[in-house]
Each structure stands twice: as structure tokens, then as C-alpha cells.
Amino acid sequence: MVDAINQNSSKNKLSLYIYEKDLSVSYISSLLRTLQAAIREIAISDGVIQNDFNEEKKHTLVISNLDFDIAFKFEMIFIDVLERKVNENLSKKVFNKFVLEFIAFIRTLPQPGLWGDASPKLWDPKSKSDVEIRMYQVYRELKRCSKVIIESGSKKIEIDGERLQLS
């Protein structure tokens, strides 16, 4: 099963590149917990995707590839525990929706000013949806690094200091 996961095409995976020389174990742990919670929130917030998370099917989010060269890189995908194989369809649906929701969240952030950082955004979790709260938590975790890239399918989000690039 490990070989099948590693050979799966990257278009159905969520890839994360962290350009940091030294990453603490506690940061990676916090980031993975935050990502997992956000991905789960995305899945249960969509009626079509939520059906794939019913009691009969056991899906697990796994890190399918882990590498460190220029960046700390890991890829995630869902596997079907009962059938012991990659669930490409579920992975594609969930990760595409995750990236689209994250892009939508980023577009609501204040624009940077001419003389530095963006104006502070007042954050009131009481007026936000569960998905928005999770996206904020992911963004807050990713901003702790100097440069991060998230990719899924043809969508890419790059956070480099105060610079954000969506493609």
C-alpha cells in the first residue's frame, strides 16, 4: 500500500512546502493538527463530501510523501482503510475545496500598506463560520514561517512574509 500511495499522481494530493532551515517539532505538530482540523471542517461542511465520511467508510488522512531538499515538503492524501488503497476521488474533492476556501479567506485579508504591514484586521470569531475560523487558524500557523507554498491540482498559494500570491 505504501508504494501505491507514493506513486499516486500529485494532482490529487495536498502539497505543502515550508522554506525554513530549522523547524521545531512542536511547530510541525501544531501545523499538522491545524491542517487536519481545517480539512475535516471542509469535508463536513459540504453535503456531497460529507457523505463520503459516513460510518461505513473509514478514511484516513496520511502523509504520503515527506522530503527535505530546499524546502521541507510533505504531501497528504486520503486512504480508504478498509480497502487499503488511495481514495483519489475524495482527496481531489476535499483538497480542491480546501484550497478554494483558503484562497477565498486570503482575499478577505487587508491589503498591505505603502509603508509596511497590512492594517490590522479585527477578528471576531463569533461572527465567522466554522470554516472561516479554521482558515484563519491555518493562515496564522503558516505565517509563522518565512515562506510557504500550498498546492493542490492546478491551484497554488504562496505566502512569503507579507507577500501573498495566488495562482
N, CA, C and O of each residue as an XYZ file, in Angstrom:
668
protein
N       0.832     -1.191      0.000
C       0.000      0.000      0.000
C       0.875      1.252      0.000
O       0.509      2.249     -0.622
N       2.011      1.225      0.677
C       2.886      2.395      0.734
C       3.349      2.781     -0.662
O       3.354      3.964     -1.002
N       3.742      1.794     -1.485
C       4.168      2.092     -2.847
C       3.040      2.704     -3.659
O       3.273      3.622     -4.445
N       1.816      2.206     -3.481
C       0.672      2.746     -4.214
C       0.414      4.199     -3.831
O       0.056      5.014     -4.682
N       0.593      4.519     -2.566
C       0.401      5.896     -2.110
C       1.474      6.798     -2.710
O       1.160      7.875     -3.217
N       2.721      6.378     -2.660
C       3.819      7.207     -3.145
C       3.809      7.378     -4.653
O       4.316      8.382     -5.153
N       3.247      6.428     -5.397
C       3.217      6.508     -6.845
C       2.012      7.285     -7.358
O       1.931      7.560     -8.555
N       1.088      7.642     -6.501
C      -0.106      8.365     -6.904
C       0.259      9.733     -7.459
O       1.178     10.383     -6.960
N      -0.451     10.170     -8.482
C      -0.144     11.456     -9.095
C      -0.411     12.600     -8.130
O      -1.344     12.548     -7.329
N       0.412     13.625     -8.214
C       0.347     14.744     -7.286
C      -0.896     15.597     -7.440
O      -1.200     16.387     -6.546
N      -1.623     15.471     -8.532
C      -2.783     16.347     -8.739
C      -3.903     16.087     -7.729
O      -4.758     16.950     -7.534
N      -3.917     14.929     -7.089
C      -4.956     14.623     -6.107
C      -4.451     14.731     -4.677
O      -5.110     14.262     -3.749
N      -3.309     15.334     -4.496
C      -2.718     15.471     -3.175
C      -2.716     16.933     -2.761
O      -2.844     17.836     -3.588
N      -2.570     17.137     -1.478
C      -2.324     18.467     -0.951
C      -0.841     18.511     -0.629
O      -0.361     17.760      0.220
N      -0.117     19.388     -1.304
C       1.330     19.505     -1.103
C       1.631     20.787     -0.345
O       1.032     21.833     -0.598
N       2.555     20.689      0.575
C       2.957     21.835      1.382
C       4.477     21.907      1.370
O       5.157     20.922      1.656
N       5.005     23.087      1.034
C       6.437     23.335      1.018
C       6.726     24.426      2.045
O       6.153     25.512      1.977
N       7.613     24.139      2.993
C       7.976     25.097      4.024
C       9.460     25.407      3.860
O      10.315     24.534      4.007
N       9.740     26.653      3.556
C      11.119     27.096      3.348
C      11.668     27.685      4.648
O      11.732     28.902      4.817
N      12.052     26.820      5.535
C      12.623     27.192      6.825
C      13.800     26.274      7.075
O      13.716     25.074      6.815
N      14.884     26.813      7.570
C      16.070     25.991      7.825
C      15.839     25.028      8.987
O      16.090     23.829      8.868
N      15.369     25.549     10.087
C      15.146     24.729     11.272
C      13.678     24.793     11.660
O      13.151     25.868     11.946
N      13.029     23.657     11.670
C      11.622     23.582     12.065
C      11.524     22.824     13.383
O      12.058     21.725     13.524
N      10.845     23.419     14.328
C      10.697     22.728     15.606
C       9.635     21.633     15.485
O       8.698     21.738     14.694
N       9.800     20.614     16.262
C       8.843     19.512     16.287
C       7.474     20.020     16.746
O       6.442     19.598     16.225
N       7.473     20.917     17.712
C       6.188     21.439     18.197
C       5.467     22.240     17.112
O       4.239     22.209     17.038
N       6.223     22.964     16.262
C       5.587     23.701     15.166
C       4.960     22.737     14.159
O       3.813     22.922     13.751
N       5.703     21.721     13.763
C       5.170     20.745     12.801
C       3.939     20.064     13.385
O       2.945     19.873     12.684
N       3.994     19.702     14.644
C       2.851     19.072     15.299
C       1.634     19.995     15.288
O       0.526     19.571     14.959
N       1.848     21.242     15.646
C       0.757     22.218     15.664
C       0.191     22.445     14.265
O      -1.025     22.506     14.084
N       1.074     22.569     13.282
C       0.638     22.776     11.900
C      -0.182     21.592     11.395
O      -1.228     21.783     10.774
N       0.283     20.379     11.657
C      -0.443     19.190     11.199
C      -1.815     19.071     11.867
O      -2.794     18.721     11.210
N      -1.890     19.358     13.160
C      -3.191     19.325     13.854
C      -4.142     20.376     13.275
O      -5.324     20.108     13.062
N      -3.612     21.566     13.028
C      -4.427     22.651     12.479
C      -4.909     22.315     11.077
O      -6.080     22.516     10.757
N      -4.013     21.805     10.239
C      -4.407     21.408      8.878
C      -5.450     20.298      8.904
O      -6.435     20.351      8.167
N      -5.237     19.299      9.745
C      -6.179     18.193      9.823
C      -7.565     18.688     10.239
O      -8.569     18.273      9.661
N      -7.624     19.559     11.225
C      -8.912     20.099     11.685
C      -9.582     20.922     10.586
O     -10.796     20.833     10.404
N      -8.812     21.717      9.858
C      -9.376     22.533      8.776
C      -9.879     21.653      7.634
O     -10.948     21.903      7.078
N      -9.119     20.640      7.292
C      -9.525     19.730      6.215
C     -10.791     18.974      6.612
O     -11.694     18.793      5.796
N     -10.852     18.536      7.864
C     -12.060     17.855      8.352
C     -13.261     18.799      8.311
O     -14.353     18.391      7.914
N     -13.069     20.058      8.717
C     -14.164     21.039      8.697
C     -14.656     21.275      7.279
O     -15.859     21.395      7.048
N     -13.736     21.340      6.334
C     -14.108     21.497      4.920
C     -14.950     20.307      4.478
O     -15.976     20.473      3.819
N     -14.510     19.112      4.844
C     -15.213     17.889      4.419
C     -16.625     17.818      4.984
O     -17.560     17.457      4.269
N     -16.789     18.160      6.265
C     -18.125     18.015      6.854
C     -19.034     19.204      6.548
O     -20.243     19.135      6.766
N     -18.453     20.294      6.044
C     -19.282     21.458      5.706
C     -19.934     21.329      4.330
O     -20.815     22.119      3.989
N     -19.518     20.360      3.553
C     -20.049     20.146      2.199
C     -20.869     18.857      2.203
O     -20.343     17.780      2.482
N     -22.160     18.975      1.894
C     -23.056     17.819      1.938
C     -22.610     16.662      1.063
O     -22.734     15.505      1.466
N     -22.092     16.946     -0.126
C     -21.653     15.893     -1.041
C     -20.430     15.170     -0.476
O     -20.369     13.941     -0.478
N     -19.470     15.936      0.000
C     -18.254     15.339      0.553
C     -18.562     14.633      1.865
O     -17.991     13.584      2.161
N     -19.461     15.206      2.646
C     -19.795     14.633      3.947
C     -20.308     13.201      3.811
O     -20.069     12.373      4.690
N     -21.004     12.905      2.727
C     -21.495     11.541      2.502
C     -20.359     10.530      2.413
O     -20.531      9.362      2.763
N     -19.199     10.981      1.946
C     -18.040     10.094      1.859
C     -17.433      9.799      3.224
O     -16.602      8.900      3.350
N     -17.836     10.540      4.237
C     -17.317     10.351      5.590
C     -18.324      9.622      6.483
O     -18.325      9.799      7.701
N     -19.173      8.811      5.874
C     -20.182      8.125      6.685
C     -19.546      7.018      7.531
O     -18.350      6.746      7.429
N     -20.358      6.401      8.351
C     -19.876      5.395      9.309
C     -19.271      4.162      8.637
O     -18.356      3.546      9.184
N     -19.775      3.799      7.456
C     -19.323      2.560      6.819
C     -17.906      2.665      6.261
O     -17.153      1.692      6.273
N     -17.554      3.838      5.778
C     -16.238      4.011      5.162
C     -15.298      4.664      6.164
O     -15.654      5.632      6.836
N     -14.134      4.136      6.245
C     -13.123      4.684      7.140
C     -12.003      5.296      6.298
O     -11.198      4.590      5.692
N     -11.976      6.607      6.280
C     -10.951      7.317      5.520
C      -9.955      7.919      6.487
O     -10.332      8.444      7.535
N      -8.688      7.842      6.135
C      -7.633      8.384      6.966
C      -6.781      9.328      6.130
O      -6.407      9.014      5.000
N      -6.485     10.475      6.698
C      -5.587     11.424      6.065
C      -4.164     11.006      6.419
O      -3.822     10.887      7.595
N      -3.340     10.784      5.406
C      -1.968     10.334      5.638
C      -0.985     11.253      4.925
O      -1.313     11.905      3.933
N       0.226     11.281      5.460
C       1.326     11.939      4.752
C       1.889     10.887      3.810
O       2.443      9.878      4.247
N       1.744     11.134      2.520
C       2.139     10.137      1.532
C       3.560     10.322      1.035
O       4.148      9.400      0.469
N       4.115     11.509      1.242
C       5.480     11.768      0.809
C       6.072     12.836      1.716
O       5.425     13.839      2.019
N       7.289     12.612      2.138
C       7.976     13.539      3.016
C       9.387     13.691      2.494
O      10.079     12.698      2.269
N       9.825     14.935      2.298
C      11.129     15.163      1.699
C      11.694     16.469      2.231
O      10.948     17.361      2.635
N      13.000     16.573      2.230
C      13.640     17.836      2.578
C      14.819     18.040      1.659
O      15.783     17.276      1.683
N      14.735     19.083      0.845
C      15.845     19.478     -0.008
C      16.031     20.970      0.217
O      16.676     21.378      1.182
N      15.481     21.769     -0.651
C      15.490     23.220     -0.468
C      14.410     23.606      0.542
O      14.560     24.553      1.313
N      13.329     22.851      0.512
C      12.197     23.103      1.407
C      11.793     21.802      2.086
O      12.036     20.710      1.571
N      11.176     21.940      3.245
C      10.544     20.796      3.899
C       9.244     20.580      3.139
O       8.383     21.460      3.118
N       9.095     19.415      2.517
C       7.940     19.150      1.668
C       7.204     17.931      2.189
O       7.801     16.895      2.482
N       5.880     18.081      2.298
C       5.095     16.887      2.544
C       3.812     16.946      1.747
O       3.270     18.015      1.468
N       3.341     15.758      1.389
C       2.115     15.603      0.616
C       1.146     14.762      1.429
O       1.535     13.799      2.091
N      -0.118     15.142      1.367
C      -1.150     14.409      2.087
C      -2.185     13.884      1.100
O      -2.424     14.462      0.040
N      -2.781     12.781      1.488
C      -3.817     12.159      0.676
C      -4.707     11.326      1.606
O      -4.292     10.950      2.702
N      -5.918     11.048      1.163
C      -6.808     10.182      1.929
C      -6.664      8.744      1.435
O      -6.559      8.481      0.237
N      -6.662      7.834      2.393
C      -6.699      6.416      2.034
C      -7.960      5.814      2.629
O      -8.460      6.270      3.657
N      -8.464      4.785      1.967
C      -9.594      4.007      2.445
C      -9.003      2.866      3.259
O      -8.362      1.969      2.711
N      -9.217      2.903      4.548
C      -8.596      1.928      5.447
C      -9.108      0.517      5.173
O      -8.330     -0.436      5.216
N     -10.406      0.367      4.892
C     -10.973     -0.968      4.667
C     -10.457     -1.598      3.381
O     -10.146     -2.789      3.353
N     -10.365     -0.806      2.316
C      -9.891     -1.337      1.030
C      -8.382     -1.231      0.888
O      -7.801     -1.782     -0.047
N      -7.740     -0.517      1.825
C      -6.288     -0.342      1.842
C      -5.759      0.222      0.529
O      -4.797     -0.287     -0.045
N      -6.415      1.295      0.068
C      -5.937      1.953     -1.147
C      -6.232      3.445     -1.075
O      -7.032      3.902     -0.258
N      -5.565      4.190     -1.951
C      -5.734      5.634     -2.032
C      -7.141      5.956     -2.523
O      -7.624      5.352     -3.481
N      -7.788      6.899     -1.872
C      -9.094      7.372     -2.330
C      -8.868      8.679     -3.078
O      -8.958      9.764     -2.503
N      -8.573      8.557     -4.369
C      -8.247      9.720     -5.192
C      -9.419     10.676     -5.319
O      -9.235     11.892     -5.281
N     -10.619     10.138     -5.470
C     -11.794     10.980     -5.660
C     -12.052     11.856     -4.430
O     -12.267     13.061     -4.557
N     -12.031     11.254     -3.258
C     -12.235     12.009     -2.025
C     -11.116     13.034     -1.835
O     -11.379     14.187     -1.493
N      -9.877     12.617     -2.054
C      -8.742     13.528     -1.906
C      -8.895     14.738     -2.815
O      -8.707     15.875     -2.383
N      -9.231     14.493     -4.056
C      -9.382     15.588     -5.019
C     -10.482     16.556     -4.579
O     -10.283     17.771     -4.588
N     -11.637     16.021     -4.195
C     -12.759     16.877     -3.780
C     -12.412     17.708     -2.550
O     -12.623     18.920     -2.536
N     -11.886     17.062     -1.531
C     -11.607     17.750     -0.269
C     -10.493     18.779     -0.447
O     -10.629     19.918     -0.001
N      -9.402     18.395     -1.086
C      -8.263     19.306     -1.207
C      -8.564     20.480     -2.137
O      -8.137     21.604     -1.874
N      -9.294     20.224     -3.218
C      -9.683     21.339     -4.088
C     -10.551     22.335     -3.331
O     -10.362     23.546     -3.444
N     -11.502     21.822     -2.560
C     -12.371     22.708     -1.780
C     -11.561     23.429     -0.704
O     -11.783     24.615     -0.462
N     -10.639     22.741     -0.064
C      -9.792     23.368      0.945
C      -9.027     24.552      0.347
O      -9.031     25.648      0.908
N      -8.374     24.323     -0.789
C      -7.575     25.388     -1.406
C      -8.468     26.542     -1.848
O      -8.097     27.703     -1.672
N      -9.631     26.251     -2.416
C     -10.549     27.323     -2.828
C     -11.039     28.131     -1.627
O     -11.136     29.356     -1.700
N     -11.346     27.453     -0.527
C     -11.772     28.153      0.694
C     -10.637     28.984      1.275
O     -10.861     30.087      1.773
N      -9.425     28.457      1.210
C      -8.277     29.199      1.736
C      -7.998     30.433      0.879
O      -7.671     31.496      1.407
N      -8.127     30.294     -0.429
C      -7.971     31.443     -1.335
C      -9.041     32.486     -1.038
O      -8.749     33.680     -0.969
N     -10.282     32.033     -0.861
C     -11.376     32.964     -0.545
C     -11.085     33.692      0.765
O     -11.320     34.896      0.873
N     -10.577     32.973      1.754
C     -10.224     33.607      3.030
C      -9.125     34.647      2.821
O      -9.229     35.770      3.316
N      -8.079     34.277      2.094
C      -6.952     35.187      1.878
C      -7.414     36.459      1.185
O      -6.905     37.542      1.473
N      -8.367     36.340      0.281
C      -8.864     37.525     -0.432
C      -9.596     38.494      0.482
O      -9.794     39.652      0.116
N     -10.000     38.045      1.658
C     -10.669     38.939      2.605
C      -9.683     39.671      3.507
O     -10.075     40.567      4.256
N      -8.404     39.296      3.442
C      -7.402     39.923      4.301
C      -7.138     41.353      3.838
O      -7.265     41.650      2.650
N      -6.774     42.239      4.761
C      -6.471     43.619      4.377
C      -5.229     43.687      3.489
O      -4.301     42.891      3.636
N      -5.230     44.632      2.585
C      -4.093     44.829      1.689
C      -2.950     45.486      2.448
O      -3.183     46.310      3.332
N      -1.705     45.123      2.107
C      -0.573     45.783      2.759
C      -0.552     47.276      2.419
O      -0.944     47.680      1.325
N      -0.099     48.069      3.351
C       0.013     49.500      3.125
C       1.291     49.839      2.378
O       2.139     48.972      2.165
N       1.431     51.080      1.983
C       2.620     51.521      1.274
C       3.871     51.501      2.140
O       4.981     51.386      1.622
N       3.703     51.613      3.455
C       4.840     51.718      4.349
C       4.977     50.515      5.271
O       5.433     50.655      6.406
N       4.596     49.362      4.808
C       4.825     48.191      5.651
C       3.658     47.244      5.688
O       2.962     47.018      4.698
N       3.473     46.700      6.867
C       2.487     45.649      7.058
C       1.068     46.104      6.745
O       0.768     47.296      6.682
N       0.219     45.119      6.552
C      -1.196     45.390      6.333
C      -1.808     45.974      7.596
O      -1.340     45.737      8.709
N      -2.845     46.729      7.391
C      -3.550     47.252      8.552
C      -4.128     46.080      9.332
O      -4.547     45.088      8.737
N      -4.154     46.185     10.646
C      -4.639     45.049     11.436
C      -6.111     44.759     11.141
O      -6.929     45.666     10.988
N      -6.413     43.482     11.068
C      -7.787     43.057     10.816
C      -8.409     42.674     12.147
O      -7.884     41.836     12.880
N      -9.520     43.294     12.440
C     -10.233     42.920     13.653
C     -10.856     41.555     13.416
O     -11.599     41.362     12.454
N     -10.557     40.624     14.282
C     -11.034     39.257     14.097
C     -12.021     38.932     15.196
O     -11.667     38.874     16.373
N     -13.264     38.720     14.798
C     -14.310     38.374     15.749
C     -14.805     36.972     15.414
O     -15.639     36.816     14.522
N     -14.311     35.951     16.109
C     -14.704     34.579     15.779
C     -16.200     34.326     15.932
O     -16.729     33.389     15.333
N     -16.884     35.139     16.720
C     -18.323     34.937     16.911
C     -19.106     35.211     15.630
O     -20.183     34.651     15.426
N     -18.567     36.072     14.769
C     -19.291     36.421     13.542
C     -18.813     35.613     12.337
O     -19.224     35.891     11.210
N     -17.957     34.624     12.558
C     -17.386     33.837     11.462
C     -17.939     32.423     11.460
O     -18.368     31.904     12.490
N     -17.921     31.808     10.281
C     -18.326     30.407     10.172
C     -17.197     29.519     10.695
O     -16.069     29.974     10.879
N     -17.515     28.259     10.929
C     -16.500     27.310     11.392
C     -15.371     27.176     10.369
O     -14.204     27.055     10.742
N     -15.718     27.199      9.079
C     -14.703     27.097      8.027
C     -13.789     28.320      8.067
O     -12.569     28.175      7.979
N     -14.354     29.518      8.197
C     -13.542     30.735      8.264
C     -12.599     30.712      9.463
O     -11.443     31.123      9.360
N     -13.089     30.237     10.584
C     -12.245     30.145     11.784
C     -11.081     29.195     11.535
O      -9.945     29.491     11.905
N     -11.358     28.057     10.911
C     -10.290     27.092     10.602
C      -9.296     27.672      9.598
O      -8.093     27.444      9.726
N      -9.774     28.415      8.607
C      -8.874     29.015      7.622
C      -7.966     30.045      8.293
O      -6.783     30.143      7.966
N      -8.521     30.807      9.227
C      -7.722     31.770      9.981
C      -6.638     31.058     10.781
O      -5.500     31.523     10.841
N      -6.987     29.936     11.393
C      -6.012     29.173     12.176
C      -4.893     28.632     11.295
O      -3.727     28.658     11.689
N      -5.238     28.142     10.103
C      -4.221     27.652      9.167
C      -3.315     28.811      8.754
O      -2.090     28.687      8.763
N      -3.926     29.931      8.393
C      -3.152     31.101      7.968
C      -2.197     31.550      9.085
O      -1.028     31.836      8.824
N      -2.684     31.610     10.300
C      -1.865     32.022     11.439
C      -0.669     31.077     11.614
O       0.443     31.532     11.881
N      -0.892     29.768     11.466
C       0.207     28.799     11.590
C       1.220     28.969     10.465
O       2.427     28.946     10.704
N       0.735     29.139      9.248
C       1.638     29.258      8.101
C       2.456     30.540      8.153
O       3.600     30.564      7.701
N       1.879     31.603      8.701
C       2.584     32.883      8.790
C       3.762     32.830      9.758
O       4.593     33.738      9.769
N       3.840     31.797     10.553
C       4.967     31.657     11.480
C       6.262     31.318     10.744
O       7.346     31.441     11.314
N       6.161     30.892      9.487
C       7.334     30.583      8.666
C       7.585     31.727      7.690
O       6.686     32.513      7.389
N       8.811     31.807      7.204
C       9.135     32.901      6.296
C       8.513     32.708      4.914
O       8.082     33.678      4.291
N       8.461     31.472      4.431
C       7.874     31.226      3.106
C       7.239     29.842      3.085
O       7.839     28.857      3.514
N       5.991     29.792      2.568
C       5.242     28.542      2.493
C       4.488     28.515      1.165
O       3.981     29.539      0.707
N       4.422     27.339      0.558
C       3.626     27.143     -0.666
C       2.688     25.971     -0.416
O       3.099     24.922      0.079
N       1.419     26.168     -0.767
C       0.417     25.096     -0.711
C      -0.070     24.884     -2.129
O      -0.375     25.843     -2.838
N      -0.144     23.613     -2.548
C      -0.620     23.286     -3.889
C      -1.602     22.131     -3.835
O      -1.464     21.206     -3.035
N      -2.588     22.209     -4.697
C      -3.489     21.089     -4.940
C      -4.031     21.260     -6.344
O      -4.586     22.304     -6.686
N      -3.865     20.222     -7.157
C      -4.290     20.333     -8.549
C      -3.539     21.468     -9.211
O      -2.313     21.537     -9.134
N      -4.269     22.356     -9.860
C      -3.643     23.482    -10.557
C      -3.595     24.747     -9.702
O      -3.121     25.785    -10.163
N      -4.075     24.673     -8.473
C      -4.121     25.837     -7.582
C      -2.871     25.886     -6.701
O      -2.382     24.864     -6.219
N      -2.374     27.112     -6.508
C      -1.161     27.303     -5.726
C      -1.300     28.584     -4.910
O      -1.749     29.611     -5.418
N      -0.908     28.508     -3.641
C      -0.909     29.659     -2.744
C       0.504     29.788     -2.196
O       1.056     28.838     -1.641
N       1.080     30.971     -2.356
C       2.417     31.222     -1.832
C       2.339     32.356     -0.821
O       1.836     33.439     -1.119
N       2.842     32.092      0.371
C       2.906     33.095      1.427
C       4.383     33.320      1.708
O       5.090     32.419      2.159
N       4.833     34.537      1.432
C       6.247     34.883      1.588
C       6.316     36.200      2.348
O       6.290     37.277      1.754
N       6.405     36.098      3.678
C       6.355     37.302      4.505
C       4.980     37.945      4.385
O       3.963     37.307      4.657
N       4.952     39.204      3.978
C       3.676     39.903      3.772
C       3.153     39.731      2.353
O       2.052     40.186      2.041
N       3.930     39.077      1.489
C       3.540     38.890      0.095
C       2.725     37.610     -0.047
O       3.126     36.547      0.425
N       1.584     37.730     -0.701
C       0.720     36.586     -0.988
C       0.560     36.474     -2.498
O       0.328     37.472     -3.181
N       0.682     35.271     -3.009
C       0.483     35.057     -4.443
C      -0.465     33.882     -4.627
O      -0.243     32.797     -4.088
N      -1.511     34.111     -5.385
C      -2.495     33.073     -5.677
C      -2.426     32.751     -7.163
O      -2.433     33.655     -7.999
N      -2.358     31.470     -7.491
C      -2.358     31.084     -8.901
C      -3.008     29.728     -9.079
O      -3.103     29.231    -10.201
